[in-house]
Amino acid sequence: MAMLSGLFGKKKELKGDDIRTLFDTITVLREPVIVQTSSFKYVSDILGYDHQAFFVKNTLSRDEVLYQIRGNQLKVHFPYELTMYGGQSRLTGLGMVGTNHTLKLQIPQALVQTESRGAYRVSRFPETPSVTFTTDNFDIIKARLADVSMTGAGLRLDPRWARGNEKLAARLHLILDIKLTDDLRISTTGMVRYVRGAKMGVQFEDLGKRTKDKLFKFIVQQRREEQRAMIQLRSRFEESQTIGDSDPAAQQPAKASPTGKPTTLLVCDDQQQIDFLSSALGRKFDLIFAEPSISDIRAQLALNPNLCLMQLKSQDQNQVRTMRKAGTLLPPGCVLMFFGQNMDEGFVQRFESLDYPEGILVDLTNGKKLLVFKQIQSYYDQRAPR
């Protein structure tokens, strides 16, 4: 029953360790996340997370990823402690968790409670609940249950009581009897919070520990049923996420993201270099990320980047060979560049002797973001398709 303390003491905003605790919980429970833009909504399972991103099972079509998700400002919503939290995110790439294709989404810096009511409400019931309440004038009234939470209920009134009955008004005290199942009956006092037409909101006053425990378990079970129903509505055939050479769209030149910025795939496993290039390029390029492995690079290329920046480690010749091979996999129209740091003179000379255009190799050693940005922007402008 640890979640009950969270229910009545939940925070309006989560940051830092609180967000990590949220992701620990919802990953274990395989909770769904809602991903939204101004014109698109997607619901799917969370499969995992790391210090930068969380991974959502991807059953979207290629076009939905390219034109609805990529490059757009995203709002993400998570069910947690019987309420909902939301924040800002963006797509940072594609990936795999086990055998599942995933969307890699940036972990929000802050999450704000988006459920405006006192607690998560259930509106689907395995049986038709019966509701009776008594006013302080000893009127016995029957109603239908619209929704229920740990703190109250929404009732649908009989039309005879909904039309001009001044006896039902805010702050009126009631005696409630709600039968949810054969094993769960809520018999308690309550107070009317509002009456709007045939709908009335009631706040519970004292449930008692045994009823609280049973109601909590009921709400958790029903919440998960509702979430599964949402996911089924958004489910896609698995083949829709398979992107092969036979896909005509895969042969099309890369297009700019919906923001109008070129999409840049940054292939790197050095956090300092990732932070440096993100800061240098972030205003003019939309960034997605990949580990320096052929499989991860292939997954991110499904997003059709306009520019690909690949890290080279001059002391690791196997890694250099892998990155050069990966450079041959880029889609038509994607501009290739390499970058590195503290590269010795012999390495630079060997690289320049290869059949690559001048300016393709970027040296980050001097640490000057403006110079690095200008070199990358200039090279991209010269070679990007018009």
C-alpha positions in Angstrom: 0.0 0.0 0.0 3.0 2.3 -0.4 1.3 4.1 -3.2 -1.4 5.4 -0.9 1.1 7.8 0.8 1.9 9.1 -2.7 -1.8 9.5 -3.5 -2.5 11.9 -0.6 0.9 13.5 -0.5 1.8 13.6 -4.2 3.9 16.5 -5.6 2.6 18.9 -8.2 6.1 18.9 -9.9 8.8 16.3 -10.2 12.5 16.9 -10.9 15.8 15.0 -10.5 15.5 12.0 -8.2 11.7 12.1 -8.2 11.7 11.7 -12.0 14.1 8.7 -11.7 11.8 7.1 -9.1 8.8 7.6 -11.5 10.7 5.9 -14.4 11.8 3.1 -12.1 8.2 2.5 -11.2 6.5 2.8 -14.6 9.2 0.7 -16.3 8.7 -2.2 -14.0 4.9 -1.9 -14.4 5.2 -1.5 -18.2 3.0 1.6 -17.9 1.9 3.3 -21.1 3.0 6.8 -22.1 0.9 9.2 -24.2 3.0 11.1 -26.8 1.2 14.2 -28.3 1.9 16.9 -30.8 -0.6 19.6 -31.7 -2.2 17.3 -34.2 -1.2 13.7 -33.3 -1.5 11.4 -30.4 0.2 8.0 -29.8 -0.1 5.7 -26.8 2.4 2.8 -26.2 4.4 1.0 -23.5 7.5 2.2 -21.8 10.2 -0.5 -22.2 13.2 1.1 -20.4 15.3 4.3 -19.8 18.8 5.5 -19.3 20.2 8.8 -18.0 19.2 10.7 -21.2 16.3 9.0 -22.8 13.3 6.6 -22.3 12.3 4.0 -24.7 8.7 3.6 -26.0 7.6 0.6 -28.0 7.3 1.7 -31.6 4.4 0.4 -33.7 4.1 3.5 -35.8 4.4 3.6 -39.6 7.6 5.1 -41.0 5.6 8.2 -42.3 4.1 8.8 -38.8 7.6 8.8 -37.3 9.1 11.0 -40.0 6.3 13.6 -40.3 4.3 13.5 -37.0 7.0 12.8 -34.4 10.4 13.7 -35.7 11.4 17.4 -35.2 8.1 18.3 -33.4 7.8 19.6 -29.9 6.3 16.6 -28.0 4.2 16.5 -24.8 4.4 13.3 -22.9 2.1 12.1 -20.1 2.7 9.3 -17.6 0.3 7.6 -15.2 1.9 7.6 -11.7 0.5 7.2 -8.2 -3.0 7.3 -9.5 -2.6 10.6 -11.2 -1.0 11.9 -14.4 2.3 13.8 -14.9 3.3 15.5 -18.1 6.3 17.3 -19.6 8.1 18.4 -22.7 10.2 16.0 -24.8 11.5 15.3 -28.3 12.5 12.4 -30.4 16.3 11.7 -30.2 16.3 8.6 -32.4 15.2 5.0 -32.8 16.4 1.9 -31.0 15.8 -1.7 -29.9 14.9 -3.2 -26.5 15.1 -6.9 -26.8 13.2 -7.7 -30.0 11.1 -4.5 -29.8 11.6 -1.5 -32.0 11.5 1.7 -29.9 11.3 5.4 -30.1 14.0 7.1 -28.1 12.6 10.2 -26.3 14.4 12.8 -24.2 13.6 12.5 -20.5 11.8 15.8 -19.5 13.7 18.0 -17.1 10.5 18.5 -15.1 7.1 16.8 -14.9 4.0 18.6 -13.7 0.9 16.9 -12.4 -1.7 17.2 -15.2 -4.6 15.4 -13.5 -6.6 18.4 -12.1 -8.8 16.3 -9.9 -7.9 15.0 -6.5 -7.1 11.5 -7.7 -7.2 9.2 -10.7 -10.8 8.4 -11.7 -12.1 5.2 -13.1 -15.1 5.3 -15.4 -15.3 1.7 -16.6 -16.8 -0.9 -14.4 -16.9 -4.7 -14.6 -20.5 -4.7 -13.3 -23.2 -2.0 -13.3 -22.8 -0.2 -9.9 -25.8 0.7 -7.9 -25.9 4.1 -6.1 -28.2 5.4 -3.4 -27.8 8.5 -1.3 -29.8 10.2 1.4 -30.0 13.9 2.1 -30.3 15.6 5.5 -34.0 16.0 4.7 -34.2 12.2 4.5 -34.9 12.1 0.8 -33.7 8.8 -0.6 -32.4 9.2 -4.2 -31.0 6.7 -6.7 -28.4 7.6 -9.2 -25.9 6.0 -11.7 -22.2 6.0 -11.0 -20.3 8.0 -13.7 -16.8 7.6 -12.1 -15.1 6.9 -8.8 -11.7 7.8 -7.2 -10.1 7.5 -3.8 -11.5 10.9 -2.9 -14.9 11.0 -4.4 -17.4 10.0 -7.2 -19.3 11.5 -10.1 -23.0 10.6 -10.2 -25.6 10.8 -12.9 -28.9 11.9 -11.4 -32.4 10.8 -12.3 -33.9 13.6 -14.5 -36.6 14.2 -12.0 -34.0 15.3 -9.4 -31.8 17.1 -12.0 -34.5 19.6 -13.0 -34.7 22.6 -10.7 -34.2 20.6 -7.4 -32.7 23.2 -5.1 -32.2 20.6 -2.4 -29.1 19.3 -4.2 -26.5 22.0 -4.0 -22.8 22.4 -3.2 -21.7 21.7 0.4 -24.7 19.6 1.1 -23.9 16.6 3.3 -25.1 13.1 2.2 -25.1 9.5 3.3 -23.8 7.4 0.3 -24.1 3.7 -0.5 -22.3 2.6 -3.7 -22.1 -1.0 -4.6 -19.1 -1.5 -7.0 -18.8 -5.3 -6.8 -20.1 -8.1 -4.6 -17.0 -7.6 -2.5 -16.7 -3.8 -2.5 -19.4 -1.6 -1.1 -18.7 2.1 -0.2 -21.0 3.2 2.7 -19.9 6.6 3.9 -20.8 10.2 4.4 -19.9 12.7 1.7 -20.3 16.3 0.6 -21.6 17.7 -2.7 -18.9 19.5 -4.5 -21.0 20.7 -7.5 -24.2 20.1 -9.4 -24.2 20.7 -13.1 -27.4 19.6 -14.8 -27.8 15.8 -14.3 -24.1 15.4 -13.1 -23.2 15.7 -9.5 -19.7 15.5 -7.9 -19.4 14.1 -4.4 -16.4 14.1 -2.0 -16.0 11.2 0.4 -15.5 12.2 4.0 -14.4 9.0 5.8 -13.9 5.8 3.9 -12.3 3.7 6.6 -9.1 1.8 6.2 -10.6 -1.5 5.0 -12.7 0.3 2.3 -9.7 2.4 1.3 -7.6 -0.7 0.8 -10.2 -2.5 -1.3 -11.0 0.6 -3.4 -7.3 1.3 -4.0 -6.9 -2.3 -5.4 -10.0 -1.9 -7.5 -8.9 1.4 -9.0 -5.4 0.1 -9.8 -6.9 -3.0 -11.6 -9.5 -0.9 -13.5 -6.9 1.7 -14.4 -4.7 -0.9 -16.1 -7.8 -2.2 -18.0 -8.5 1.3 -19.3 -4.9 1.8 -20.3 -4.8 -1.5 -22.2 -8.0 -0.4 -24.0 -6.2 2.8 -25.0 -3.2 1.0 -26.3 -5.4 -1.4 -28.3 -7.0 1.5 -30.0 -3.6 2.8 -31.2 -2.1 -0.7 -32.1 -0.5 -1.2 -35.5 0.4 -4.3 -37.4 4.1 -5.2 -36.7 5.0 -5.1 -40.4 4.3 -1.4 -40.5 7.5 -0.8 -38.6 9.6 -2.9 -40.9 11.7 -0.7 -43.2 13.6 -2.5 -45.9 15.2 -1.8 -49.2 11.9 -2.6 -50.9 10.4 0.5 -49.3 10.2 3.2 -52.0 10.3 5.9 -49.4 13.7 4.6 -48.3 15.2 5.6 -51.6 13.9 9.2 -51.4 16.3 12.1 -50.6 16.2 13.3 -47.0 13.7 16.0 -46.2 13.9 18.7 -43.6 12.1 18.0 -40.3 8.7 19.8 -39.6 10.7 22.5 -37.7 12.4 23.4 -41.0 15.8 22.6 -39.5 18.0 19.9 -41.1 18.1 16.7 -39.0 21.6 15.7 -37.9 22.5 12.2 -36.7 25.2 12.4 -34.2 27.1 9.1 -33.8 29.1 9.3 -30.6 29.6 7.6 -27.2 31.6 10.4 -25.5 29.2 12.5 -23.4 31.4 15.6 -23.4 31.6 15.6 -27.2 27.8 15.1 -27.4 27.2 18.0 -25.1 29.7 20.2 -27.0 28.2 19.5 -30.4 24.6 19.7 -29.1 25.3 23.2 -27.8 27.1 24.3 -31.0 24.5 23.0 -33.4 21.2 22.9 -31.5 19.9 26.3 -32.7 20.2 25.4 -36.4 19.9 21.6 -36.5 17.5 19.0 -35.0 19.7 16.4 -33.4 19.2 12.6 -33.1 21.7 10.3 -31.6 23.2 6.8 -32.1 25.9 4.7 -30.5 28.9 4.0 -32.8 27.7 0.6 -33.9 26.3 -0.5 -37.3 23.0 -1.8 -35.9 22.2 1.4 -34.0 23.2 3.6 -36.9 21.0 1.6 -39.2 18.0 2.1 -36.9 18.5 5.9 -36.7 18.9 6.1 -40.5 15.2 5.2 -40.8 14.6 8.8 -39.7 16.3 10.0 -43.0 18.8 12.5 -41.5 20.1 15.3 -43.7 23.5 15.4 -42.0 25.5 12.6 -40.3 28.4 13.4 -37.9 30.5 10.4 -37.0 33.0 10.3 -34.2 36.5 9.0 -35.0 38.9 7.8 -32.3 42.3 8.0 -33.8 43.7 5.5 -31.3 41.1 2.8 -32.2 41.6 1.7 -35.8 38.8 -0.9 -35.6 36.4 1.9 -34.6 37.6 4.1 -37.5 37.0 1.3 -40.0 33.5 0.7 -38.6 32.6 4.4 -38.9 34.0 4.6 -42.5 31.9 1.5 -43.4 28.8 3.1 -41.7 29.3 6.2 -43.8 28.5 4.1 -46.9 25.0 3.2 -45.6 23.6 6.8 -45.5 20.4 7.5 -47.5 20.6 9.6 -50.7 21.1 13.3 -50.0 22.6 12.8 -46.5 25.8 14.7 -46.0 28.6 12.8 -44.2 31.1 14.4 -41.9 33.6 13.0 -39.3 34.8 14.6 -36.1 37.3 13.8 -33.4 39.4 15.3 -30.6 43.2 15.2 -29.9 43.9 13.5 -33.2 47.6 13.1 -33.8 49.2 14.5 -36.9 49.9 11.1 -38.4 46.3 10.1 -38.2 45.1 13.4 -39.8 47.6 12.9 -42.7 46.5 9.3 -43.3 42.8 10.4 -43.2 43.4 13.3 -45.7 45.2 10.9 -48.1 41.8 9.0 -48.5 39.3 9.9 -51.1 37.3 12.3 -49.0 36.4 15.9 -49.8 38.4 18.7 -48.0 36.7 19.9 -44.8 34.9 16.6 -44.1 36.9 16.1 -40.9 36.1 18.4 -37.9 38.7 18.8 -35.1 37.0 19.6 -31.7 40.3 20.1 -29.9 40.3 23.9 -29.7 36.9 23.8 -28.0 35.5 26.9 -29.9 31.9 26.2 -30.7 31.5 29.0 -33.2 34.3 27.8 -35.3 33.1 24.2 -35.3 29.5 25.4 -36.1 30.8 27.5 -39.1 32.8 24.6 -40.5 29.9 22.2 -40.3 27.3 24.7 -41.6 29.6 25.7 -44.5 30.3 22.1 -45.5 26.7 21.1 -45.2 25.5 24.1 -47.3 27.9 23.3 -50.1 26.9 19.6 -50.3 23.2 19.4 -49.3 20.8 18.7 -52.2 19.0 21.9 -53.4 
